[in-house]
Amino acid sequence: MTIAKTLDSTAIGLSGLCLAHCLLLPVGAAFLPLFASLADMEWVHRVFVLLAIPVSGLAIASALGTRGGRLFAVIAVLGLLLLFVAAFVEALHDVETPLTVAGGLLLAGAHGWRWFQRVHAH
């Protein structure tokens, strides 16, 4: 597996974990008091973002100069920006979940699109 494939796969996996945390954990919180305390742990969101930045950053850097690389970079950076803002800007706490979901979908979509392009280029 090449570095680019590994980066894209890792980024897609992290985005999926982020989305699962964001969407499924609150549902679990409604049923189990233990999950209620975990649902509002801001550090979890911040850790996901801090993991996504270097992984996606390397993937973005490796994509520049390739076919579709600029579009991939724009979409991925927009997704990272939304994730970062949702996790670190307290003034936007009321819209944290929609920003996180949108950012995660953009980031995962960008990596998925790049992976699809690479697989079907041969």
Sequence and secondary structure as in RCSB ss.txt:
>XXXX:A:sequence
MTIAKTLDSTAIGLSGLCLAHCLLLPVGAAFLPLFASLADMEWVHRVFVLLAIPVSGLAIASALGTRGGRLFAVI
AVLGLLLLFVAAFVEALHDVETPLTVAGGLLLAGAHGWRWFQRVHAH
>XXXX:A:secstr
  HHHHHHHHHHHHHHHHHHHHHHHHHHHHH HHHHHHHT HHHHHHHHHHHHHHHHHHHHHHTTSTTHHHHHHH
HHHHHHHHHHHHH GGGGGGHHHHHHHHHHHHHHHHHHHHHHHHTT 
